[in-house]
Amino acid sequence: MGATSGHKGELELEGTYVRSRKQSVFGYLKNVAVVNPHARITLVEPDGNTELFDRATETAPRKAYAIQPHPAGIELGELIRLLRYTERKRLGVFLRETFSSIGPITAQEICKLANLGVERTPQKLTHEEAKKLLSAFKQIKVKSPPVDCLSPIGEGLIKTGLEKEFKLDFVATGVRPVSVFAGNPFLVEVGLGYGGELDKEGRADILRFANRVPLIYQQGACAITHAAENVLWKNYSLTQP
């Protein structure tokens, strides 16, 4: 029996086909190709025209692994839920085995700050005691969560993807350190480009992604969009409405 590799997916849809740079099948796949430079995507349009978004690297994304929630940024409701449904019988064990970056010594420090015994039964903690536990989380310094649950694109491949799909004169990229929200780590990566084949008189485009997936709706509710709008572009000799 020969070895097999790769994956093929097929889907039939009925609708009106519109070709545009943004909210269309073509625009969506073009954006997918920017942040997935390892992928080769072929689009056969209804009129028979074929568009190839070729790969620009043979390097596959790093595999992501599931991790436990991080105590920094955990919300009270989520903490109460974890306490209620845990199978652990002792609070100290619950802290060590439910959250990432918490070891035996840190678990004892948290319990001491919350004035709770490490032998307490997690399911029996009251609402007020859960609030004390949450307050203790915020008072101690816990090491950052492991980042193997993330699969970042990387500055080099962001630049490669943008140059491949937009033929730019200049590209700058940046990656922020890992942060935590609601107990989960996240990473912000940014690329900026101009010149080349872009329309000199056109408006700037903001391409937004989450987990390598283009976000094409609700742009007005996006913090990244508002941040870009608030930049004084005239200071950079750019006239952007």
Summary of the structure (lengths in Angstrom):
residues: 241
radius of gyration: 23.8
end to end distance: 61.0
largest distance: 70.2
contacts: 578
relative contact order: 0.13
helix: 34%
strand: 12%
